[in-house]
Amino acid sequence: MYGLWRPRVLGAWRVPAAGPVILAVNHAHNLDGPMLMGTAPRPVHFLIKQEAFTGPLDPFLRGIGQLPVDRSGTDRTAVTAALDVLAAGGVLGIFPEGTRGGGDFASLRAGLAYFAVRAGAPIVPVAVLGSAERRGRLISALPPLRGRVDVVFGDAFEAGDGSGRRTRTALDEATVRIQERLTAHLENARRLTGRRATLDT
């Protein structure tokens, strides 16, 4: 990541130095996951669509601790593997929007709340800004080489309400709290980095 682009990492000290933690990342470009893996202060294990685990990428992704997930339904094997990462005190990376989109946390799925509440792990919001920059691209699928990409870590927070409830209502309420915190972090990250209101700048 540092060889091809110019990442500017802000707030990495906010990631707890030990213990389970979930990094919740906005997702506007396919580079966002690798960028976070290359700049985070601790090794990150992502749930990645199983279609990516083909050819030489399969042993590579597994070798660096990434987790395949079948998105066609509830993949209990992937869920168990993710919970095992947290139980072992590791770092789980999640795109709360479920797939690449506007990168603005506008539509969150309940998976993040489930993992956070079930494992009792704090969430650290992460904004990756500049990965969707279109001007100056030499390769259409990638941001401009040596272009600046900002990776901004926010303050850790607990998703649950302290009651320990894991009901559907509790997870829905946790999802609302998470979305508020992630959206606020994204807005703050844009102000901090001088980015405009879209992730293409």
N, C-alpha and C positions, 0 to 999 in steps of 0.2 A: 504493500500500500504506500509506504513512504518512498519507494523508488519510482513509482509511476505517477503519484499525485503529491500534493502538499497538504497533508492533513494538519489541521490546527485543533488540538485536543484541549478542551476546557472543562475543568471541574472533575477530572479523573479521580481526585482525592476523595470525592464523595462516595465512591464505591467502597463498601466495607472491605477491609483488608482480609477478613476471614469469615467463614460461615456462609450459609446459603443466601443467595440473593438472585433476584430476577431483574434482568435488564430489559425494559420495555422500549422498543425502538420503532420510530416511524418508518414507513416503507414506501419510498417513491421511486426507487431504482434497485436493480438487482445487485448493485455494488454495495448497498447499505450493510448487509450482513457481513461480507468479507471486510469492509472498512472497519466495522466495530470489532471484529475478531482481531484485526491487525493493530488496533489502537487501544483496546481496553487494558486496564492494569492487571486483569486476571484472565485466565483461559475461559472462553465462553463456549457453551454447548447449545447449539441451535436445533430446534425442530425444523427440518428441511424436507420439502416434498420428496417423496421416494423416487419420483421420476428423475431427480438429479443424480441419483446413485447408479449411474451406468458407466460402463467402460472403465478407464483408469481413474475417473473421479470417485468411483465407489470405494476402493481401498484408501484413497487419499482422504475423503471426507470422514470415513469411519476412523481412520488413523488419528485424525485431529479431534476426535470426540464428538462429531456431529451425529444427530439422531434422525433417521428416516421416519417419515410419517405418511400414512395413507390418508389423503384428504377426502376420499370418497365416503367416509363414514367415521364413526368413533374408533380410532385405532388404539385399543387398550394396551398393546405392547409399547407403543410410543409414549402413551401417558405414563405407564409404569417406569419406563426408562427416564423420562423427564423428572419424575418424582424421586427416582433413585439418585439423580444428579444432585438434587436439593438435599436429600437425606444425607448424602456424603459431604455436605458443606460446599458444594460447587456452585457455579454460576450458570444459570439458564437464560438464554436469550430468546425473546419472543417478539414477533411482530403482532401486536394486539389486533391489527386490522385484518389479520388472517392471510392476506395476500397483498401484492403490490398494488397501490392505488394512488390517491392524492397525497399520501404521506402527511395527513393533517389530523390523524386520530379521530376522524369524523364518525367512523362506524367501527365500534369495538365489539369483538366477540367475547363470550363468557369464559373462554379458556384461560386467559390471564388471571381473572379473579379466582377461578377454581384452583390453579396451581398455588397462587399466593396464599389463599385461605387454608387450603389443605396442608401445605407444607409450613405455614407460618413464616414464610420468607418475605423480607422487605422488598419493595419494588424501587428500582432506580430508573427514572425516566431518561431516555437518551434521544436527542434530536440530531439527525444527520442532515446537514444542510449543504446544498451545492452539488450533490451527486446527480441530480437531474438536469444540471446545466447543459444547454443544447448548443450554445454559441461556441465556435472554435473546435468542434469535434473532428478528429481525424478518423475515428472509428465510430460509426453511427450508434452503436450500442453502449458506448462508454463515454463518461465525461471527458472534457479536454485533458490530454496528458499534461501533467505538471500543474493542473488547475487546482485551486484551493477548495478543500472540502472541510467543513467544520463539523466536529463531533463534540456535542455539548452534553455533559452529564448533569443531572439535577439531584436534588436532595432525596435521600431514601425515605420511603413512607410505608406504613402498614395499610393493606387494603381492607382488612376486616374492621368491624366495629368494636372489637374487644370481647364480644360475647362468645366467640368460638363457634357460632352457628354456621352450618354448611348447607342450609336449605336453599331451595331455588330462589326464594325471596331475598335471602342474605347475599347470595351471589349476584343477583340483579342489583341490589343496593351497592355492593362493592364495585360492580362494573361502572355504575354512575360516578362513584367517588374517584375511581381510577381515571375515568375519562376527563373529569374536571382537572385532576392534577396533571395529567399528560398534556392536555390542551394548554393549561397555564404555563407549563414548562416550555412548550414549543413557542409560544408567544414571547416568553422571556428570552429564549435562545435566539430568536430572530432579532430582538432588540439588541441583545448583547453582541451579536456578530455583524449587525448592520445589514442583515438580509432583508429583502422586501417580503411581502405577504405571501409569496409563492416560493416553492422549493426549486424553481427553475432558475433562480438568480443567485 
